[in-house]
Amino acid sequence: MEKYVCEVCGYIYDPENGDPDNGVDAGTKFADVPDDWACPLCGADKDSFSPMED
């Protein structure tokens, strides 16, 4: 599964880990993360993330 990076602070969303502290279970693809989810480090919205380059 593809990782996504926050363009504001550099936080990496890894689907294997999810974001359980904010209600996103491990194994959740980024496309399936709720639209109202925000970066756990800086609070940027989901639209501030882009796919990571390999």
PDB file of N, CA, C, O and CB in Angstrom:
ATOM      1  N   MET A   1       0.850  -1.193   0.000  1.00  0.00           N
ATOM      2  CA  MET A   1       0.000   0.000   0.000  1.00  0.00           C
ATOM      3  C   MET A   1       0.890   1.248   0.000  1.00  0.00           C
ATOM      4  O   MET A   1       1.968   1.276   0.594  1.00  0.00           O
ATOM      5  CB  MET A   1      -0.964   0.003   1.237  1.00  0.00           C
ATOM      6  N   GLU A   2       0.403   2.252  -0.674  1.00  0.00           N
ATOM      7  CA  GLU A   2       1.181   3.467  -0.870  1.00  0.00           C
ATOM      8  C   GLU A   2       1.167   4.362   0.375  1.00  0.00           C
ATOM      9  O   GLU A   2       0.133   4.533   1.020  1.00  0.00           O
ATOM     10  CB  GLU A   2       0.647   4.236  -2.070  1.00  0.00           C
ATOM     11  N   LYS A   3       2.330   4.924   0.697  1.00  0.00           N
ATOM     12  CA  LYS A   3       2.448   5.875   1.791  1.00  0.00           C
ATOM     13  C   LYS A   3       2.197   7.286   1.259  1.00  0.00           C
ATOM     14  O   LYS A   3       2.431   7.574   0.085  1.00  0.00           O
ATOM     15  CB  LYS A   3       3.845   5.774   2.465  1.00  0.00           C
ATOM     16  N   TYR A   4       1.721   8.151   2.141  1.00  0.00           N
ATOM     17  CA  TYR A   4       1.452   9.548   1.787  1.00  0.00           C
ATOM     18  C   TYR A   4       2.199  10.452   2.749  1.00  0.00           C
ATOM     19  O   TYR A   4       2.355  10.126   3.926  1.00  0.00           O
ATOM     20  CB  TYR A   4      -0.074   9.856   1.816  1.00  0.00           C
ATOM     21  N   VAL A   5       2.663  11.593   2.246  1.00  0.00           N
ATOM     22  CA  VAL A   5       3.435  12.519   3.070  1.00  0.00           C
ATOM     23  C   VAL A   5       2.696  13.852   3.188  1.00  0.00           C
ATOM     24  O   VAL A   5       2.127  14.347   2.215  1.00  0.00           O
ATOM     25  CB  VAL A   5       4.849  12.734   2.477  1.00  0.00           C
ATOM     26  N   CYS A   6       2.713  14.424   4.395  1.00  0.00           N
ATOM     27  CA  CYS A   6       2.120  15.735   4.632  1.00  0.00           C
ATOM     28  C   CYS A   6       3.056  16.785   4.040  1.00  0.00           C
ATOM     29  O   CYS A   6       4.232  16.849   4.400  1.00  0.00           O
ATOM     30  CB  CYS A   6       1.874  15.988   6.165  1.00  0.00           C
ATOM     31  N   GLU A   7       2.539  17.598   3.141  1.00  0.00           N
ATOM     32  CA  GLU A   7       3.348  18.628   2.484  1.00  0.00           C
ATOM     33  C   GLU A   7       3.679  19.783   3.440  1.00  0.00           C
ATOM     34  O   GLU A   7       4.556  20.594   3.145  1.00  0.00           O
ATOM     35  CB  GLU A   7       2.613  19.165   1.249  1.00  0.00           C
ATOM     36  N   VAL A   8       2.992  19.861   4.566  1.00  0.00           N
ATOM     37  CA  VAL A   8       3.224  20.940   5.522  1.00  0.00           C
ATOM     38  C   VAL A   8       4.373  20.594   6.472  1.00  0.00           C
ATOM     39  O   VAL A   8       5.282  21.400   6.670  1.00  0.00           O
ATOM     40  CB  VAL A   8       1.945  21.229   6.322  1.00  0.00           C
ATOM     41  N   CYS A   9       4.332  19.384   7.063  1.00  0.00           N
ATOM     42  CA  CYS A   9       5.317  19.063   8.101  1.00  0.00           C
ATOM     43  C   CYS A   9       6.172  17.835   7.817  1.00  0.00           C
ATOM     44  O   CYS A   9       7.151  17.590   8.523  1.00  0.00           O
ATOM     45  CB  CYS A   9       4.618  18.863   9.390  1.00  0.00           C
ATOM     46  N   GLY A  10       5.820  17.060   6.798  1.00  0.00           N
ATOM     47  CA  GLY A  10       6.612  15.890   6.458  1.00  0.00           C
ATOM     48  C   GLY A  10       6.169  14.593   7.121  1.00  0.00           C
ATOM     49  O   GLY A  10       6.804  13.556   6.927  1.00  0.00           O
ATOM     50  N   TYR A  11       5.086  14.631   7.904  1.00  0.00           N
ATOM     51  CA  TYR A  11       4.567  13.404   8.517  1.00  0.00           C
ATOM     52  C   TYR A  11       4.231  12.394   7.421  1.00  0.00           C
ATOM     53  O   TYR A  11       3.671  12.756   6.386  1.00  0.00           O
ATOM     54  CB  TYR A  11       3.308  13.704   9.392  1.00  0.00           C
ATOM     55  N   ILE A  12       4.574  11.140   7.652  1.00  0.00           N
ATOM     56  CA  ILE A  12       4.292  10.096   6.671  1.00  0.00           C
ATOM     57  C   ILE A  12       3.157   9.224   7.183  1.00  0.00           C
ATOM     58  O   ILE A  12       3.246   8.641   8.263  1.00  0.00           O
ATOM     59  CB  ILE A  12       5.555   9.240   6.385  1.00  0.00           C
ATOM     60  N   TYR A  13       2.081   9.141   6.393  1.00  0.00           N
ATOM     61  CA  TYR A  13       0.983   8.228   6.705  1.00  0.00           C
ATOM     62  C   TYR A  13       1.319   6.885   6.079  1.00  0.00           C
ATOM     63  O   TYR A  13       1.429   6.769   4.858  1.00  0.00           O
ATOM     64  CB  TYR A  13      -0.401   8.775   6.182  1.00  0.00           C
ATOM     65  N   ASP A  14       1.481   5.877   6.914  1.00  0.00           N
ATOM     66  CA  ASP A  14       1.781   4.523   6.465  1.00  0.00           C
ATOM     67  C   ASP A  14       0.547   3.666   6.707  1.00  0.00           C
ATOM     68  O   ASP A  14       0.158   3.455   7.856  1.00  0.00           O
ATOM     69  CB  ASP A  14       3.033   3.936   7.201  1.00  0.00           C
ATOM     70  N   PRO A  15      -0.077   3.165   5.631  1.00  0.00           N
ATOM     71  CA  PRO A  15      -1.296   2.367   5.799  1.00  0.00           C
ATOM     72  C   PRO A  15      -1.106   1.136   6.683  1.00  0.00           C
ATOM     73  O   PRO A  15      -2.054   0.689   7.329  1.00  0.00           O
ATOM     74  CB  PRO A  15      -1.799   1.933   4.454  1.00  0.00           C
ATOM     75  N   GLU A  16       0.100   0.589   6.718  1.00  0.00           N
ATOM     76  CA  GLU A  16       0.342  -0.576   7.567  1.00  0.00           C
ATOM     77  C   GLU A  16       0.149  -0.236   9.040  1.00  0.00           C
ATOM     78  O   GLU A  16      -0.245  -1.092   9.831  1.00  0.00           O
ATOM     79  CB  GLU A  16       1.752  -1.119   7.336  1.00  0.00           C
ATOM     80  N   ASN A  17       0.427   1.015   9.408  1.00  0.00           N
ATOM     81  CA  ASN A  17       0.289   1.453  10.799  1.00  0.00           C
ATOM     82  C   ASN A  17      -1.033   2.170  11.053  1.00  0.00           C
ATOM     83  O   ASN A  17      -1.555   2.128  12.167  1.00  0.00           O
ATOM     84  CB  ASN A  17       1.442   2.366  11.172  1.00  0.00           C
ATOM     85  N   GLY A  18      -1.578   2.826  10.032  1.00  0.00           N
ATOM     86  CA  GLY A  18      -2.772   3.638  10.223  1.00  0.00           C
ATOM     87  C   GLY A  18      -2.479   4.795  11.173  1.00  0.00           C
ATOM     88  O   GLY A  18      -1.344   5.261  11.272  1.00  0.00           O
ATOM     89  N   ASP A  19      -3.505   5.244  11.861  1.00  0.00           N
ATOM     90  CA  ASP A  19      -3.370   6.285  12.883  1.00  0.00           C
ATOM     91  C   ASP A  19      -4.378   5.966  13.982  1.00  0.00           C
ATOM     92  O   ASP A  19      -5.362   6.682  14.167  1.00  0.00           O
ATOM     93  CB  ASP A  19      -3.605   7.737  12.283  1.00  0.00           C
ATOM     94  N   PRO A  20      -4.114   4.865  14.718  1.00  0.00           N
ATOM     95  CA  PRO A  20      -5.102   4.398  15.701  1.00  0.00           C
ATOM     96  C   PRO A  20      -5.445   5.410  16.785  1.00  0.00           C
ATOM     97  O   PRO A  20      -6.550   5.376  17.328  1.00  0.00           O
ATOM     98  CB  PRO A  20      -4.603   3.160  16.351  1.00  0.00           C
ATOM     99  N   ASP A  21      -4.520   6.313  17.110  1.00  0.00           N
ATOM    100  CA  ASP A  21      -4.805   7.327  18.122  1.00  0.00           C
ATOM    101  C   ASP A  21      -5.881   8.300  17.659  1.00  0.00           C
ATOM    102  O   ASP A  21      -6.505   8.983  18.471  1.00  0.00           O
ATOM    103  CB  ASP A  21      -3.536   8.090  18.473  1.00  0.00           C
ATOM    104  N   ASN A  22      -6.095   8.358  16.335  1.00  0.00           N
ATOM    105  CA  ASN A  22      -7.091   9.272  15.773  1.00  0.00           C
ATOM    106  C   ASN A  22      -8.171   8.533  14.983  1.00  0.00           C
ATOM    107  O   ASN A  22      -8.788   9.100  14.080  1.00  0.00           O
ATOM    108  CB  ASN A  22      -6.410  10.297  14.876  1.00  0.00           C
ATOM    109  N   GLY A  23      -8.393   7.268  15.327  1.00  0.00           N
ATOM    110  CA  GLY A  23      -9.518   6.521  14.790  1.00  0.00           C
ATOM    111  C   GLY A  23      -9.311   5.871  13.436  1.00  0.00           C
ATOM    112  O   GLY A  23     -10.284   5.476  12.794  1.00  0.00           O
ATOM    113  N   VAL A  24      -8.065   5.750  12.981  1.00  0.00           N
ATOM    114  CA  VAL A  24      -7.804   5.102  11.692  1.00  0.00           C
ATOM    115  C   VAL A  24      -7.043   3.802  11.969  1.00  0.00           C
ATOM    116  O   VAL A  24      -5.890   3.819  12.398  1.00  0.00           O
ATOM    117  CB  VAL A  24      -6.986   6.051  10.721  1.00  0.00           C
ATOM    118  N   ASP A  25      -7.713   2.684  11.715  1.00  0.00           N
ATOM    119  CA  ASP A  25      -7.131   1.379  12.012  1.00  0.00           C
ATOM    120  C   ASP A  25      -5.951   1.060  11.111  1.00  0.00           C
ATOM    121  O   ASP A  25      -5.877   1.533   9.977  1.00  0.00           O
ATOM    122  CB  ASP A  25      -8.179   0.301  11.880  1.00  0.00           C
ATOM    123  N   ALA A  26      -5.029   0.254  11.623  1.00  0.00           N
ATOM    124  CA  ALA A  26      -3.923  -0.257  10.816  1.00  0.00           C
ATOM    125  C   ALA A  26      -4.512  -1.002   9.621  1.00  0.00           C
ATOM    126  O   ALA A  26      -5.533  -1.679   9.743  1.00  0.00           O
ATOM    127  CB  ALA A  26      -2.983  -1.192  11.659  1.00  0.00           C
ATOM    128  N   GLY A  27      -3.861  -0.871   8.465  1.00  0.00           N
ATOM    129  CA  GLY A  27      -4.343  -1.517   7.251  1.00  0.00           C
ATOM    130  C   GLY A  27      -5.298  -0.669   6.440  1.00  0.00           C
ATOM    131  O   GLY A  27      -5.817  -1.133   5.425  1.00  0.00           O
ATOM    132  N   THR A  28      -5.549   0.572   6.864  1.00  0.00           N
ATOM    133  CA  THR A  28      -6.471   1.465   6.153  1.00  0.00           C
ATOM    134  C   THR A  28      -5.740   2.217   5.048  1.00  0.00           C
ATOM    135  O   THR A  28      -4.819   2.989   5.315  1.00  0.00           O
ATOM    136  CB  THR A  28      -7.128   2.462   7.131  1.00  0.00           C
ATOM    137  N   LYS A  29      -6.160   1.984   3.793  1.00  0.00           N
ATOM    138  CA  LYS A  29      -5.591   2.724   2.671  1.00  0.00           C
ATOM    139  C   LYS A  29      -5.900   4.206   2.836  1.00  0.00           C
ATOM    140  O   LYS A  29      -6.922   4.575   3.415  1.00  0.00           O
ATOM    141  CB  LYS A  29      -6.139   2.196   1.319  1.00  0.00           C
ATOM    142  N   PHE A  30      -5.008   5.054   2.321  1.00  0.00           N
ATOM    143  CA  PHE A  30      -5.199   6.497   2.470  1.00  0.00           C
ATOM    144  C   PHE A  30      -6.530   6.949   1.878  1.00  0.00           C
ATOM    145  O   PHE A  30      -7.194   7.826   2.431  1.00  0.00           O
ATOM    146  CB  PHE A  30      -4.050   7.256   1.806  1.00  0.00           C
ATOM    147  N   ALA A  31      -6.916   6.353   0.758  1.00  0.00           N
ATOM    148  CA  ALA A  31      -8.189   6.714   0.115  1.00  0.00           C
ATOM    149  C   ALA A  31      -9.383   6.445   1.029  1.00  0.00           C
ATOM    150  O   ALA A  31     -10.435   7.069   0.885  1.00  0.00           O
ATOM    151  CB  ALA A  31      -8.358   5.938  -1.194  1.00  0.00           C
ATOM    152  N   ASP A  32      -9.217   5.517   1.966  1.00  0.00           N
ATOM    153  CA  ASP A  32     -10.310   5.148   2.874  1.00  0.00           C
ATOM    154  C   ASP A  32     -10.258   5.889   4.210  1.00  0.00           C
ATOM    155  O   ASP A  32     -11.132   5.705   5.058  1.00  0.00           O
ATOM    156  CB  ASP A  32     -10.280   3.659   3.128  1.00  0.00           C
ATOM    157  N   VAL A  33      -9.239   6.725   4.398  1.00  0.00           N
ATOM    158  CA  VAL A  33      -9.152   7.547   5.609  1.00  0.00           C
ATOM    159  C   VAL A  33     -10.276   8.593   5.526  1.00  0.00           C
ATOM    160  O   VAL A  33     -10.478   9.181   4.463  1.00  0.00           O
ATOM    161  CB  VAL A  33      -7.719   8.237   5.750  1.00  0.00           C
ATOM    162  N   PRO A  34     -11.006   8.837   6.616  1.00  0.00           N
ATOM    163  CA  PRO A  34     -12.104   9.820   6.568  1.00  0.00           C
ATOM    164  C   PRO A  34     -11.635  11.196   6.087  1.00  0.00           C
ATOM    165  O   PRO A  34     -10.516  11.618   6.381  1.00  0.00           O
ATOM    166  CB  PRO A  34     -12.744   9.955   7.949  1.00  0.00           C
ATOM    167  N   ASP A  35     -12.496  11.883   5.351  1.00  0.00           N
ATOM    168  CA  ASP A  35     -12.156  13.195   4.806  1.00  0.00           C
ATOM    169  C   ASP A  35     -11.894  14.236   5.889  1.00  0.00           C
ATOM    170  O   ASP A  35     -11.201  15.223   5.643  1.00  0.00           O
ATOM    171  CB  ASP A  35     -13.264  13.676   3.904  1.00  0.00           C
ATOM    172  N   ASP A  36     -12.441  14.027   7.085  1.00  0.00           N
ATOM    173  CA  ASP A  36     -12.228  15.007   8.153  1.00  0.00           C
ATOM    174  C   ASP A  36     -11.007  14.682   9.017  1.00  0.00           C
ATOM    175  O   ASP A  36     -10.754  15.362  10.011  1.00  0.00           O
ATOM    176  CB  ASP A  36     -13.464  15.087   9.031  1.00  0.00           C
ATOM    177  N   TRP A  37     -10.252  13.649   8.645  1.00  0.00           N
ATOM    178  CA  TRP A  37      -9.013  13.311   9.355  1.00  0.00           C
ATOM    179  C   TRP A  37      -7.990  14.415   9.115  1.00  0.00           C
ATOM    180  O   TRP A  37      -7.973  15.024   8.046  1.00  0.00           O
ATOM    181  CB  TRP A  37      -8.452  11.926   8.891  1.00  0.00           C
ATOM    182  N   ALA A  38      -7.144  14.674  10.099  1.00  0.00           N
ATOM    183  CA  ALA A  38      -6.102  15.699   9.978  1.00  0.00           C
ATOM    184  C   ALA A  38      -4.753  15.112  10.379  1.00  0.00           C
ATOM    185  O   ALA A  38      -4.686  14.139  11.131  1.00  0.00           O
ATOM    186  CB  ALA A  38      -6.438  16.938  10.855  1.00  0.00           C
ATOM    187  N   CYS A  39      -3.707  15.697   9.882  1.00  0.00           N
ATOM    188  CA  CYS A  39      -2.348  15.277  10.229  1.00  0.00           C
ATOM    189  C   CYS A  39      -2.193  15.300  11.742  1.00  0.00           C
ATOM    190  O   CYS A  39      -2.485  16.314  12.376  1.00  0.00           O
ATOM    191  CB  CYS A  39      -1.286  16.192   9.552  1.00  0.00           C
ATOM    192  N   PRO A  40      -1.732  14.187  12.337  1.00  0.00           N
ATOM    193  CA  PRO A  40      -1.598  14.162  13.791  1.00  0.00           C
ATOM    194  C   PRO A  40      -0.474  15.053  14.328  1.00  0.00           C
ATOM    195  O   PRO A  40      -0.436  15.338  15.525  1.00  0.00           O
ATOM    196  CB  PRO A  40      -1.367  12.756  14.242  1.00  0.00           C
ATOM    197  N   LEU A  41       0.429  15.491  13.469  1.00  0.00           N
ATOM    198  CA  LEU A  41       1.515  16.350  13.943  1.00  0.00           C
ATOM    199  C   LEU A  41       1.197  17.832  13.820  1.00  0.00           C
ATOM    200  O   LEU A  41       1.430  18.601  14.753  1.00  0.00           O
ATOM    201  CB  LEU A  41       2.774  16.046  13.182  1.00  0.00           C
ATOM    202  N   CYS A  42       0.661  18.238  12.661  1.00  0.00           N
ATOM    203  CA  CYS A  42       0.481  19.679  12.444  1.00  0.00           C
ATOM    204  C   CYS A  42      -0.975  20.101  12.251  1.00  0.00           C
ATOM    205  O   CYS A  42      -1.273  21.295  12.239  1.00  0.00           O
ATOM    206  CB  CYS A  42       1.274  20.107  11.246  1.00  0.00           C
ATOM    207  N   GLY A  43      -1.884  19.136  12.101  1.00  0.00           N
ATOM    208  CA  GLY A  43      -3.301  19.465  11.957  1.00  0.00           C
ATOM    209  C   GLY A  43      -3.728  19.804  10.543  1.00  0.00           C
ATOM    210  O   GLY A  43      -4.873  20.200  10.327  1.00  0.00           O
ATOM    211  N   ALA A  44      -2.822  19.656   9.559  1.00  0.00           N
ATOM    212  CA  ALA A  44      -3.192  19.935   8.164  1.00  0.00           C
ATOM    213  C   ALA A  44      -4.270  18.949   7.714  1.00  0.00           C
ATOM    214  O   ALA A  44      -4.315  17.812   8.185  1.00  0.00           O
ATOM    215  CB  ALA A  44      -1.945  19.848   7.228  1.00  0.00           C
ATOM    216  N   ASP A  45      -5.133  19.388   6.804  1.00  0.00           N
ATOM    217  CA  ASP A  45      -6.198  18.503   6.353  1.00  0.00           C
ATOM    218  C   ASP A  45      -5.677  17.458   5.362  1.00  0.00           C
ATOM    219  O   ASP A  45      -4.545  17.540   4.887  1.00  0.00           O
ATOM    220  CB  ASP A  45      -7.321  19.317   5.716  1.00  0.00           C
ATOM    221  N   LYS A  46      -6.529  16.478   5.065  1.00  0.00           N
ATOM    222  CA  LYS A  46      -6.153  15.352   4.215  1.00  0.00           C
ATOM    223  C   LYS A  46      -5.688  15.814   2.834  1.00  0.00           C
ATOM    224  O   LYS A  46      -4.852  15.154   2.217  1.00  0.00           O
ATOM    225  CB  LYS A  46      -7.327  14.390   4.074  1.00  0.00           C
ATOM    226  N   ASP A  47      -6.210  16.923   2.344  1.00  0.00           N
ATOM    227  CA  ASP A  47      -5.822  17.443   1.030  1.00  0.00           C
ATOM    228  C   ASP A  47      -4.373  17.913   0.988  1.00  0.00           C
ATOM    229  O   ASP A  47      -3.832  18.144  -0.094  1.00  0.00           O
ATOM    230  CB  ASP A  47      -6.733  18.585   0.639  1.00  0.00           C
ATOM    231  N   SER A  48      -3.740  18.058   2.142  1.00  0.00           N
ATOM    232  CA  SER A  48      -2.342  18.500   2.205  1.00  0.00           C
ATOM    233  C   SER A  48      -1.356  17.337   2.048  1.00  0.00           C
ATOM    234  O   SER A  48      -0.145  17.540   2.139  1.00  0.00           O
ATOM    235  CB  SER A  48      -2.082  19.216   3.527  1.00  0.00           C
ATOM    236  N   PHE A  49      -1.858  16.135   1.814  1.00  0.00           N
ATOM    237  CA  PHE A  49      -1.010  14.965   1.649  1.00  0.00           C
ATOM    238  C   PHE A  49      -0.876  14.595   0.179  1.00  0.00           C
ATOM    239  O   PHE A  49      -1.794  14.794  -0.617  1.00  0.00           O
ATOM    240  CB  PHE A  49      -1.568  13.787   2.442  1.00  0.00           C
ATOM    241  N   SER A  50       0.279  14.057  -0.160  1.00  0.00           N
ATOM    242  CA  SER A  50       0.492  13.581  -1.530  1.00  0.00           C
ATOM    243  C   SER A  50       1.228  12.229  -1.464  1.00  0.00           C
ATOM    244  O   SER A  50       1.911  11.934  -0.483  1.00  0.00           O
ATOM    245  CB  SER A  50       1.313  14.636  -2.380  1.00  0.00           C
ATOM    246  N   PRO A  51       1.079  11.418  -2.518  1.00  0.00           N
ATOM    247  CA  PRO A  51       1.750  10.119  -2.525  1.00  0.00           C
ATOM    248  C   PRO A  51       3.259  10.274  -2.450  1.00  0.00           C
ATOM    249  O   PRO A  51       3.826  11.196  -3.037  1.00  0.00           O
ATOM    250  CB  PRO A  51       1.372   9.332  -3.771  1.00  0.00           C
ATOM    251  N   MET A  52       3.901   9.377  -1.732  1.00  0.00           N
ATOM    252  CA  MET A  52       5.357   9.408  -1.624  1.00  0.00           C
ATOM    253  C   MET A  52       5.963   8.816  -2.882  1.00  0.00           C
ATOM    254  O   MET A  52       5.446   7.852  -3.447  1.00  0.00           O
ATOM    255  CB  MET A  52       5.843   8.641  -0.369  1.00  0.00           C
ATOM    256  N   GLU A  53       7.063   9.409  -3.307  1.00  0.00           N
ATOM    257  CA  GLU A  53       7.820   8.849  -4.420  1.00  0.00           C
ATOM    258  C   GLU A  53       8.663   7.701  -3.887  1.00  0.00           C
ATOM    259  O   GLU A  53       9.173   7.769  -2.769  1.00  0.00           O
ATOM    260  CB  GLU A  53       8.712   9.932  -5.108  1.00  0.00           C
ATOM    261  N   ASP A  54       8.809   6.670  -4.666  1.00  0.00           N
ATOM    262  CA  ASP A  54       9.653   5.531  -4.256  1.00  0.00           C
ATOM    263  C   ASP A  54      11.110   5.854  -4.415  1.00  0.00           C
ATOM    264  O   ASP A  54      11.964   5.017  -4.119  1.00  0.00           O
ATOM    265  CB  ASP A  54       9.317   4.284  -5.063  1.00  0.00           C
TER     266      ASP A  54
END
